[in-house]
Amino acid sequence: MVVRVSWDQVFAWRMGRQFVDVRGGSDAVEVAARLAGVQAQVSSAAETAVALRSAAGRPGAVVRGLGERKLIKTWAMRGTLHALTPDVAAAALSLMGSARTWEKPSWAKTFGATPEDVAALVEAVGEMLGEAVLTRDELVSAIVAEPRFHPLAEQLRSGWGAVLKPLAWQGALCHGPVDGGTVTFSSPAHLIPGWTGLPDPDAAAPVLITAYLGAYGPATPEAFDAWLSRGSLRKTVLRRWFSELGDRVTEVDVEGRSGYVLTEHVEDLTATAPAHSVRLLGSFDQYVLGPGTGDTALLSAEHRAKVSRAAGWISPLVLVDGRIAGTWEIVGDELVVTMFDGIPPPLRALEAEAAHVARATGMSALTVRG
C-alpha cells in the first residue's frame, strides 16, 4: 500500500520534530542533533535558532556547547559554517569531501588553488595545528611563510575562507575555542574528545541521511544533496546510498510528490493532525534551509525573493500552520511583521511569539507592529 499524507500533516510533523510547535529542545546539543546541525555563519542567528526551540532558552547556548566541546563549528553543508554534534560533523565532512569540488577546473580557476595545492595545504596545516590553537592571522601567516604558498596569500586572508574549506572537509581543521571576537582554528582530533577521524563515505551516508530525514522528511535524494552540497554529489552514488538504507526508509506520497521518511516515523507522521499555530523563527533557520527555499510547498515561488535575499541572506520567518507566510525584523524595540498576500497579521498570536523572540535575542520586550 502507498502511504499518503498531506502537506499540512508534513509541516505539523516537522515542526514537532524540530522543536518549533512545542519548544522542547533542552540545550544546543540536543537541538543541533535533531536538526542535523545549526547554521552558524552568523553566530547570533545560531543562538536565536536554538533559544527559540526552548521554552526558556536565551542566547549563549551554542557558545556553551562549543566551549564544552560537545559541538564542533566548521564549514560543512553548502560550504557554510555550522555547529554540529561530532558524529554528524564527521559524517557531513566525509560526504562533502567525497564530492571533491576543489578538483574541478572551475574551482581552481575561481580561487587559484590547484588540487595539488590543496593536498599540500592539508599536510602543512595538519602539522601546524597539531595540538595548537591558532588565530586566523597566526595560521595564515604560518602558511604563507612557506614560499610555495605565496600565490595563495590573498585567498587565504579572505574572510570567506574558500581555500580553507576543503581542509575542513578533509578533517584537517575546524574552528577553535571562542576568543572574544577573534576567529581561531584547531584540529578536530585535538579539540573533540574521542574524535576518530572521518568515516568512509559509504559508512557516513546512512548517518547523515537518516539525521536529515528525521528532521526534514519526507524528502528526495535530490533535496538531501541540495541541502548538503548544492547538487555536487554523483547521482549514481547518491541513489545507491538511499537504496542501501533498505527498509529503514519508506517512500510516501505527499499530495502527488514522492519522498522518503524513516520507517520508524511513518506511524507518527500519518497520525499527525494539521497544526493551528503561529510561530516566529530567526534568520538562516534550518526549518527552511533543510528543504530549501525553492520548495514551493513550503514557500510560494512568488515570495521566495523575500526570504532568500541578496548575498545569501535568509530572512526571519513567520510560520502560519507550518507554512512560511511572512517575514519579520527587529527595529528598535519593535518587532515589525510583513505578511504575504495581504494576510491580516494575527496580532494576538504574534504578541505571544514576540515575547519568545525577545527572550531568545536577549531583549527585555518587543512590541509588535504589523
C-alpha positions as CSV (number, residue, x, y, z in Angstrom):
1,M,0.0,0.0,0.0
2,V,1.1,3.5,-0.8
3,V,1.4,5.7,2.3
4,R,-0.3,9.0,1.6
5,V,-0.1,12.1,3.8
6,S,-0.9,15.8,3.3
7,W,1.4,18.8,3.3
8,D,-0.5,20.0,6.4
9,Q,0.5,16.8,8.2
10,V,4.1,17.0,7.0
11,F,4.6,20.6,8.2
12,A,3.0,19.9,11.6
13,W,5.2,16.8,12.0
14,R,8.3,18.7,11.0
15,M,7.5,21.4,13.5
16,G,7.2,18.8,16.2
17,R,10.4,17.1,15.2
18,Q,12.3,20.4,15.1
19,F,11.1,21.7,18.5
20,V,9.1,24.5,16.8
21,D,5.5,24.0,17.6
22,V,6.4,22.6,21.1
23,R,9.6,24.2,22.4
24,G,11.2,21.0,23.7
25,G,14.8,21.5,23.0
26,S,16.8,21.2,26.3
27,D,20.1,22.7,25.0
28,A,22.1,23.5,21.9
29,V,23.5,19.9,21.7
30,E,20.0,18.4,21.6
31,V,18.8,20.9,19.0
32,A,21.8,20.6,16.8
33,A,21.5,16.8,16.9
34,R,17.8,16.9,16.0
35,L,18.3,19.4,13.2
36,A,21.4,17.7,11.8
37,G,23.3,20.9,12.5
38,V,22.6,24.6,13.1
39,Q,23.8,27.1,10.6
40,A,26.3,29.3,12.3
41,Q,27.6,31.6,9.6
42,V,26.0,34.3,11.7
43,S,26.6,33.4,15.3
44,S,23.7,35.4,16.6
45,A,21.3,33.5,14.2
46,A,22.5,30.2,15.5
47,E,21.9,31.3,19.1
48,T,18.4,32.5,18.2
49,A,17.6,29.3,16.4
50,V,18.5,27.3,19.5
51,A,16.9,29.6,22.0
52,L,13.6,29.8,20.2
53,R,13.3,26.0,20.4
54,S,13.4,26.0,24.1
55,A,10.7,27.3,26.5
56,A,13.2,29.3,28.5
57,G,16.3,29.4,26.2
58,R,18.5,32.6,26.0
59,P,21.5,33.5,23.9
60,G,24.7,31.7,24.7
61,A,23.8,28.0,24.5
62,V,25.7,27.4,21.2
63,V,28.9,29.1,22.6
64,R,28.4,26.9,25.7
65,G,28.1,23.8,23.7
66,L,31.2,24.7,21.7
67,G,33.1,25.6,24.9
68,E,32.2,22.2,26.4
69,R,33.5,20.6,23.2
70,K,30.1,18.8,22.7
71,L,29.6,20.8,19.5
72,I,32.1,21.5,16.7
73,K,31.9,24.5,14.4
74,T,33.2,24.0,10.9
75,W,32.5,24.6,7.2
76,A,30.0,21.8,6.4
77,M,26.7,21.9,4.4
78,R,26.9,24.0,1.3
79,G,30.3,25.3,2.4
80,T,28.7,27.3,5.3
81,L,29.6,27.3,8.9
82,H,27.5,25.0,11.1
83,A,27.5,24.0,14.7
84,L,27.2,20.2,14.8
85,T,27.4,17.3,17.1
86,P,30.7,15.4,16.4
87,D,29.1,12.3,14.9
88,V,27.0,14.4,12.4
89,A,30.0,16.6,11.7
90,A,32.2,13.6,10.8
91,A,29.6,12.2,8.5
92,A,28.9,15.6,6.8
93,L,32.5,16.3,6.3
94,S,33.1,12.9,4.8
95,L,30.3,13.3,2.3
96,M,31.3,16.9,1.5
97,G,34.9,15.7,0.9
98,S,33.7,12.9,-1.3
99,A,32.3,15.4,-3.8
100,R,35.9,16.6,-4.4
101,T,34.7,20.0,-5.5
102,W,38.2,21.6,-5.2
103,E,39.4,19.3,-8.0
104,K,37.0,20.8,-10.6
105,P,38.6,23.2,-13.1
106,S,36.1,25.9,-12.2
107,W,37.1,25.8,-8.6
108,A,40.8,26.2,-9.3
109,K,40.0,29.0,-11.8
110,T,37.9,30.9,-9.2
111,F,40.2,30.5,-6.2
112,G,43.6,30.0,-7.7
113,A,44.4,26.8,-5.9
114,T,45.0,23.5,-7.7
115,P,44.2,20.1,-6.3
116,E,47.9,19.7,-5.6
117,D,47.9,23.0,-3.6
118,V,45.0,21.7,-1.5
119,A,46.7,18.4,-0.8
120,A,49.9,20.3,0.2
121,L,47.8,22.6,2.5
122,V,46.1,19.7,4.2
123,E,49.5,18.2,5.1
124,A,51.1,21.5,6.1
125,V,48.1,22.7,8.2
126,G,47.9,19.3,9.9
127,E,51.4,19.8,11.1
128,M,51.0,23.4,12.0
129,L,47.9,22.9,14.2
130,G,48.8,19.6,15.8
131,E,47.6,20.2,19.3
132,A,47.7,24.0,18.9
133,V,45.0,26.6,18.7
134,L,45.9,29.4,16.3
135,T,44.1,32.6,15.4
136,R,43.3,33.0,11.7
137,D,46.1,35.6,11.3
138,E,48.6,33.2,13.0
139,L,47.6,30.3,10.9
140,V,47.6,32.2,7.6
141,S,50.9,33.8,8.5
142,A,52.5,30.4,9.1
143,I,51.1,29.1,5.8
144,V,52.3,31.9,3.6
145,A,55.7,31.9,5.3
146,E,56.3,28.9,3.1
147,P,57.3,30.2,-0.4
148,R,55.2,27.5,-2.2
149,F,52.0,29.1,-0.7
150,H,52.8,32.7,-1.5
151,P,50.4,32.8,-4.5
152,L,47.5,31.8,-2.2
153,A,48.1,34.6,0.3
154,E,45.2,36.8,-0.8
155,Q,42.7,34.0,-0.9
156,L,43.8,32.6,2.4
157,R,43.3,36.0,4.0
158,S,39.8,36.4,2.5
159,G,37.0,36.5,5.1
160,W,35.1,33.8,3.2
161,G,37.7,31.2,3.8
162,A,37.1,29.5,0.4
163,V,40.6,27.9,0.2
164,L,40.3,26.7,3.8
165,K,37.0,24.9,3.3
166,P,38.5,21.8,1.6
167,L,40.8,21.4,4.5
168,A,37.8,21.3,6.8
169,W,36.1,18.8,4.6
170,Q,39.1,16.5,4.9
171,G,39.2,16.9,8.7
172,A,42.4,18.9,8.8
173,L,41.0,21.9,10.7
174,C,37.8,23.3,12.4
175,H,37.0,26.5,14.3
176,G,38.7,26.6,17.7
177,P,37.5,27.9,21.0
178,V,35.8,31.3,21.0
179,D,38.3,34.0,21.9
180,G,36.4,37.2,22.2
181,G,35.7,38.3,18.6
182,T,38.8,36.6,17.2
183,V,38.4,33.5,15.0
184,T,40.6,30.6,16.0
185,F,41.4,27.3,14.4
186,S,42.3,23.9,15.7
187,S,42.2,20.3,14.5
188,P,39.1,18.2,15.3
189,A,41.4,15.5,16.7
190,H,42.7,17.9,19.3
191,L,39.5,19.7,20.0
192,I,36.9,17.0,20.3
193,P,37.3,14.2,22.9
194,G,37.2,10.8,21.3
195,W,37.4,12.1,17.7
196,T,38.2,9.1,15.5
197,G,38.6,10.9,12.2
198,L,36.3,10.9,9.1
199,P,34.5,7.7,8.2
200,D,34.4,6.3,4.7
201,P,31.6,8.0,2.7
202,D,29.6,4.7,2.4
203,A,29.6,4.5,6.3
204,A,28.9,8.2,6.7
205,A,26.0,8.3,4.3
206,P,23.4,6.4,6.4
207,V,24.3,8.5,9.5
208,L,23.7,11.8,7.7
209,I,20.8,10.7,5.5
210,T,18.8,9.4,8.5
211,A,19.6,12.5,10.5
212,Y,18.3,14.6,7.6
213,L,15.1,12.6,7.1
214,G,14.5,12.7,10.8
215,A,14.1,16.4,10.7
216,Y,13.1,17.3,7.1
217,G,11.4,14.2,5.7
218,P,9.6,13.2,3.6
219,A,12.4,14.2,1.2
220,T,14.0,13.0,-2.0
221,P,17.7,12.2,-2.6
222,E,17.9,15.4,-4.7
223,A,16.6,17.5,-1.8
224,F,19.2,15.9,0.5
225,D,22.0,16.6,-1.9
226,A,20.9,20.2,-2.4
227,W,20.9,20.7,1.3
228,L,24.3,19.1,1.7
229,S,26.4,20.0,-1.4
230,R,24.2,22.1,-3.7
231,G,23.9,19.1,-6.0
232,S,27.6,18.2,-6.2
233,L,27.4,14.5,-5.4
234,R,27.4,11.9,-8.1
235,K,23.8,11.0,-8.8
236,T,24.5,7.2,-9.1
237,V,26.3,7.2,-5.7
238,L,23.5,9.3,-4.1
239,R,20.8,6.9,-5.3
240,R,22.8,3.9,-4.1
241,W,23.1,5.4,-0.7
242,F,19.4,5.8,-0.4
243,S,18.8,2.3,-1.9
244,E,21.1,0.7,0.6
245,L,19.0,2.1,3.5
246,G,16.5,-0.7,2.6
247,D,13.6,-1.0,4.9
248,R,15.0,1.7,7.2
249,V,13.1,4.2,4.9
250,T,9.6,4.2,3.5
251,E,8.5,6.1,0.4
252,V,5.4,8.1,0.9
253,D,3.2,10.2,-1.3
254,V,2.6,13.8,-0.3
255,E,-0.2,15.2,-2.5
256,G,1.4,13.7,-5.6
257,R,5.0,14.3,-4.6
258,S,7.1,11.2,-3.6
259,G,9.7,11.4,-0.8
260,Y,11.3,9.2,1.8
261,V,10.7,9.2,5.5
262,L,12.3,7.0,8.2
263,T,10.2,3.9,8.6
264,E,10.2,4.4,12.4
265,H,8.4,7.7,11.8
266,V,5.7,6.6,9.4
267,E,3.1,5.8,12.1
268,D,3.7,9.2,13.9
269,L,3.6,11.1,10.6
270,T,0.3,9.5,9.4
271,A,-1.2,10.1,12.8
272,T,-0.2,13.8,13.0
273,A,-3.0,16.3,12.7
274,P,-2.6,19.6,10.9
275,A,-1.2,22.4,13.0
276,H,-3.1,25.5,14.1
277,S,-0.3,27.8,15.2
278,V,1.7,30.9,14.5
279,R,5.5,30.7,15.1
280,L,8.4,33.0,14.6
281,L,11.8,31.7,13.6
282,G,15.0,33.7,13.1
283,S,17.2,34.3,10.1
284,F,19.1,31.4,8.5
285,D,16.8,28.9,10.2
286,Q,17.0,25.2,9.4
287,Y,13.3,25.0,9.0
288,V,13.6,26.5,5.6
289,L,17.3,25.6,4.9
290,G,16.6,21.9,5.3
291,P,14.1,21.5,2.4
292,G,15.4,24.6,0.7
293,T,13.8,28.0,-0.2
294,G,12.9,26.5,-3.6
295,D,10.4,24.1,-2.1
296,T,7.1,25.7,-3.3
297,A,5.0,23.6,-0.9
298,L,6.7,25.4,2.0
299,L,7.3,28.8,0.4
300,S,5.4,30.0,-2.7
301,A,7.7,30.9,-5.6
302,E,6.4,34.5,-5.8
303,H,7.6,35.2,-2.3
304,R,10.9,33.4,-2.4
305,A,12.9,36.6,-3.0
306,K,11.5,38.0,0.2
307,V,13.0,35.1,2.2
308,S,16.2,34.2,0.1
309,R,17.6,37.7,-0.3
310,A,20.8,39.2,-1.8
311,A,24.2,38.0,-0.7
312,G,22.7,34.7,0.6
313,W,20.8,36.3,3.4
314,I,17.8,34.3,4.7
315,S,15.1,36.4,6.4
316,P,13.4,35.6,9.7
317,L,10.2,33.6,9.2
318,V,6.6,33.9,10.1
319,L,5.0,30.4,10.1
320,V,1.3,30.0,9.9
321,D,0.2,26.4,10.4
322,G,3.8,25.4,9.3
323,R,3.9,27.3,6.1
324,I,6.0,30.4,5.5
325,A,3.5,33.2,5.5
326,G,5.7,36.3,6.1
327,T,8.9,37.8,7.5
328,W,9.9,39.9,10.4
329,E,12.6,42.2,11.7
330,I,13.5,44.0,14.9
331,V,13.6,47.8,14.6
332,G,14.5,49.4,17.9
333,D,12.1,47.8,20.4
334,E,9.6,46.8,17.8
335,L,9.0,43.5,16.0
336,V,7.9,44.6,12.5
337,V,6.0,41.9,10.7
338,T,5.3,41.7,7.0
339,M,2.7,39.2,6.0
340,F,2.4,37.8,2.4
341,D,-0.6,38.1,0.2
342,G,-2.2,40.8,2.3
343,I,-3.0,38.4,5.1
344,P,-4.0,40.3,8.2
345,P,-1.3,39.9,10.9
346,P,-2.5,37.6,13.6
347,L,-1.7,40.1,16.3
348,R,-2.6,38.1,19.4
349,A,-0.5,35.1,18.4
350,L,2.3,37.4,17.2
351,E,2.4,39.2,20.6
352,A,2.8,35.9,22.3
353,E,5.6,35.0,19.9
354,A,7.3,38.4,20.3
355,A,7.9,37.5,24.0
356,H,9.8,34.4,22.9
357,V,11.8,36.4,20.3
358,A,12.7,39.0,22.9
359,R,13.9,36.3,25.3
360,A,15.8,34.4,22.6
361,T,17.6,37.6,21.4
362,G,18.4,38.9,24.9
363,M,15.9,41.8,24.8
364,S,13.6,42.9,27.6
365,A,10.5,43.2,25.4
366,L,9.2,43.8,21.9
367,T,6.1,45.5,20.6
368,V,4.5,44.0,17.5
369,R,4.0,46.3,14.5
370,G,2.2,44.8,11.5
